[in-house]
Amino acid sequence: MAGRLGGARAVLDVQTGGGEVLDFALGAAPGRPRLVVATEGWPPNIARATALLRPRGVAVVASPEDAPLPFADASFDLVVSRHPVRPHWTEIARVLEPGGTYFAQHVGPASAFELVEYFLGPRPEEARSARHPDRERAAAEAAGLEITDLRAERLRMEFHDIGAVVHFLRKVVWMVPGFTVEEYEPRLRALHERIEAGGPFVAHSARHLFEARRPGR
């Protein structure tokens, strides 16, 4: 991402979160685009991203994740994102100029579901197959984008103690909605005993690298 920023003119970071990834990439980029803008929809992140990115001259625009992007057609030659909740493909294609690129890392299907299903039980097939890269490829192509690179990985996660599990579930709040230690104490105690007896609890994080291009010059 840093390398691509160095060669871009106008950049949009969609669903920037707290702005940490964009901030790091701008600091590592070999050059600086003339225009860099970020969107974010969650109020605590909007404040955090604004404080972090304003010193770099980046405007953070409050925009709900499922709303149309508040920019004119063909405004950017590079759109980036890390872990969008769901890519708004028609809007991404619209704001890209002809020949522009979308470059992102997405969360893949059934990410960390070993841990999710330990607490919630088996998830329906629709939940397990959501965010599948093949589905996203089809949706991007339907919006008029050409897929130039798509690479999927499942990455090993190890939880070596129950404190790590609690920390993760309190930070990544959508994994087990409404998680509290009190509510899940019996399952937490059982998992603690399992880790103590048999070693780390293993899950797998699903990610895919996505690169698409709007046809044109």
C-alpha positions in Angstrom: 0.0 0.0 0.0 2.8 2.4 0.8 4.4 1.8 -2.6 1.2 2.4 -4.4 0.5 5.6 -2.5 3.9 6.9 -3.8 2.7 6.7 -7.4 -0.9 7.9 -6.9 -2.4 11.4 -7.4 -5.7 11.2 -5.6 -6.3 8.5 -2.9 -9.4 7.4 -1.0 -9.2 5.1 2.0 -12.6 3.5 2.6 -13.6 2.6 6.2 -10.3 3.7 7.6 -11.1 2.6 11.1 -8.8 4.6 13.5 -6.6 5.6 10.6 -3.6 3.6 11.8 -3.0 1.7 8.5 -3.2 4.8 6.3 -1.0 6.7 8.7 1.7 4.0 8.6 1.5 3.7 4.8 1.8 7.4 4.3 4.8 7.5 6.6 6.5 4.7 4.6 5.4 5.9 1.1 8.2 7.0 -1.3 6.1 10.0 -2.4 3.0 11.8 -1.4 -0.3 12.0 -3.4 -1.7 15.5 -4.0 -5.0 14.5 -2.4 -5.7 11.9 0.4 -9.2 11.4 1.9 -10.5 8.8 4.2 -14.1 7.7 5.2 -15.3 6.2 8.4 -18.7 5.5 9.9 -18.2 4.6 13.6 -18.1 7.8 15.7 -15.3 6.7 18.1 -13.1 5.9 15.1 -14.0 9.1 13.3 -12.6 11.1 16.2 -9.5 8.9 16.5 -8.8 8.9 12.7 -9.2 12.7 12.5 -6.7 13.3 15.3 -4.2 10.9 13.8 -4.5 11.8 10.1 -5.1 15.6 10.3 -1.4 16.3 10.9 -0.7 14.5 7.6 -3.2 16.7 5.7 -5.8 13.9 5.4 -9.4 14.8 5.6 -11.6 12.3 7.4 -15.2 12.3 6.1 -18.0 10.8 8.3 -19.8 8.4 6.0 -21.9 5.3 7.0 -20.4 2.1 5.6 -23.6 1.3 3.6 -24.1 4.8 2.2 -23.1 6.1 -1.2 -19.6 7.5 -1.1 -19.8 11.4 -0.9 -17.6 12.1 -3.8 -18.0 12.9 -7.5 -17.6 10.3 -10.3 -14.0 9.4 -11.3 -12.5 11.4 -8.4 -9.6 9.0 -7.4 -7.0 7.0 -9.2 -6.4 4.8 -6.1 -9.0 3.5 -3.6 -7.7 1.4 -0.7 -9.2 -0.3 2.3 -8.3 -2.7 5.1 -11.1 -5.0 6.4 -14.1 -3.2 5.0 -17.3 -4.4 6.6 -18.7 -5.1 3.1 -17.3 -3.6 -0.1 -19.7 -1.2 -1.8 -18.6 -2.3 -5.3 -20.8 0.0 -7.4 -19.6 3.0 -5.4 -16.0 2.0 -5.6 -16.2 1.6 -9.3 -18.0 4.9 -9.6 -15.4 7.0 -7.8 -12.5 5.4 -9.5 -11.3 7.1 -12.6 -10.9 5.0 -15.8 -7.7 3.0 -15.3 -7.8 3.5 -11.5 -7.2 0.7 -9.0 -8.8 -0.7 -5.9 -6.3 -2.3 -3.6 -7.4 -3.8 -0.3 -7.2 -6.6 2.3 -10.5 -8.2 3.2 -11.6 -10.5 5.9 -12.4 -13.9 4.5 -15.1 -16.5 5.2 -15.5 -18.1 8.6 -12.6 -16.1 10.1 -11.7 -17.3 13.6 -14.9 -19.4 13.6 -13.3 -22.1 15.7 -13.5 -19.5 18.6 -16.8 -18.1 17.6 -18.4 -21.5 17.4 -16.9 -22.6 20.7 -19.1 -19.9 22.4 -22.1 -19.7 20.1 -22.3 -23.2 18.6 -22.4 -24.1 14.9 -23.1 -21.1 12.6 -25.5 -21.4 9.7 -23.9 -22.1 6.3 -24.8 -18.6 5.1 -22.7 -17.1 7.9 -19.8 -19.5 7.1 -19.7 -18.6 3.4 -20.2 -14.9 3.7 -17.2 -12.8 2.5 -16.1 -15.6 0.3 -13.5 -14.3 -2.3 -15.4 -15.9 -5.1 -18.6 -14.1 -4.2 -16.7 -10.8 -3.9 -15.0 -11.4 -7.3 -18.4 -11.9 -8.9 -19.8 -8.8 -7.2 -16.9 -6.6 -8.2 -17.1 -7.8 -11.8 -20.8 -7.2 -11.9 -20.0 -3.5 -10.9 -17.7 -3.3 -14.0 -14.3 -3.9 -12.3 -11.6 -6.1 -13.7 -9.9 -8.4 -11.1 -6.2 -8.2 -11.5 -5.1 -10.1 -8.3 -6.9 -12.1 -5.7 -5.0 -14.1 -3.1 -6.6 -15.9 -0.1 -4.9 -17.2 3.1 -6.0 -18.9 6.3 -3.6 -17.8 9.1 -3.0 -19.7 12.3 -4.0 -18.0 15.6 -2.9 -19.4 19.0 -4.5 -18.4 22.3 -2.1 -19.5 25.1 -4.2 -18.4 28.1 -7.8 -17.4 28.8 -6.8 -13.8 29.3 -5.9 -13.6 25.7 -9.3 -15.0 24.7 -11.1 -12.4 26.9 -9.0 -9.6 25.5 -9.7 -10.6 21.9 -13.4 -11.0 22.4 -13.7 -7.6 24.2 -11.8 -5.9 21.4 -13.3 -7.6 18.4 -16.8 -7.2 19.7 -18.7 -8.5 16.6 -17.2 -12.0 17.0 -19.4 -13.0 20.0 -22.0 -10.2 20.2 -22.7 -9.0 23.8 -19.8 -11.0 25.2 -19.1 -10.5 28.9 -17.0 -12.6 31.2 -20.0 -13.0 33.5 -22.3 -14.3 30.7 -19.8 -16.8 29.4 -18.0 -17.8 32.6 -18.8 -21.5 32.4 -17.4 -21.8 28.9 -14.4 -19.6 29.8 -13.6 -21.8 32.7 -13.9 -24.9 30.6 -11.6 -23.4 27.9 -9.1 -22.3 30.6 -8.9 -25.9 31.8 -8.6 -27.2 28.2 -5.7 -24.8 27.5 -4.0 -25.6 30.8 -4.2 -29.3 30.0 -3.6 -29.5 26.3 -1.9 -26.3 25.1 -3.0 -23.3 23.1 -6.5 -23.0 21.5 -6.0 -22.8 17.8 -8.2 -20.8 15.3 -7.6 -19.6 11.8 -7.9 -16.0 10.5 -9.2 -15.7 6.9 -7.9 -12.9 4.8 -7.7 -12.1 1.1 -5.7 -9.5 -0.9 -7.9 -7.9 -3.5 -6.8 -5.8 -6.5 -9.3 -4.6 -9.1 -9.1 -2.1 -11.9 -11.8 0.1 -13.5 -11.4 -0.4 -17.3 -10.2 2.6 -19.2 -6.9 4.3 -20.2 
